[in-house]
Amino acid sequence: MLVENQQQNRQEEQMSFTAKVALIGLFGGIIWSLVGYFVFYFNFIRVGPALALMPFVVGDWKDTYIGQLVGVAVIAVLSIGLAFLYKLVLQKIHKLWAGVGFGLVLWLIVFYVLNPLFPGLKSVQNLDMNTIITSICLYVLYGTFIGYSISYEYAEQHRND
């Protein structure tokens, strides 16, 4: 048992902080966009993960479940970049509110700043209240997941120094 624990500790030490950030971003994107697809499927929200495809992909297939799953994959890849952005800007803040703020800022960027890029996305003033509240909650949970995970890994890495 002790030998297994030592081997596991060595394997954990071999993974760099950068690789952990990439994995946090990947799994954060997968998990929270699948939750987004779930709430879209049950009509809590009007836009699903395929929203990420709208500016770039032509055709009605993106409105099907295949399009939603491709949207999940695209969001997972984009999420890696967002995780590195969080790492650059906020990794040293070991507070829950940094991740919450990160999620809120992402929501504002997507629904206000990038809104003209998404042809199927209505302006915030024209969205129903369920879509607004549910999407804010999803973005806050996503930001909290990314933020707290990266800050925790940063603190763990520097705790041993």
Secondary structure, 3 states (H helix, E strand, C coil): CHHHHHHHHHHHHHCCHHHHHHHHHHHHHHHHHHHHHHHHHCCCCCCCHHHHHCCCCCCHHHHCHHHHHHHHHHHHHHHHHHHHHHHHHHCCCCCHHHHHHHHHHHHHHHHHHCHHHCCCCCCHHHCCHHHHHHHHHHHHHHHHHHHHHHHHHHHHHHHCC
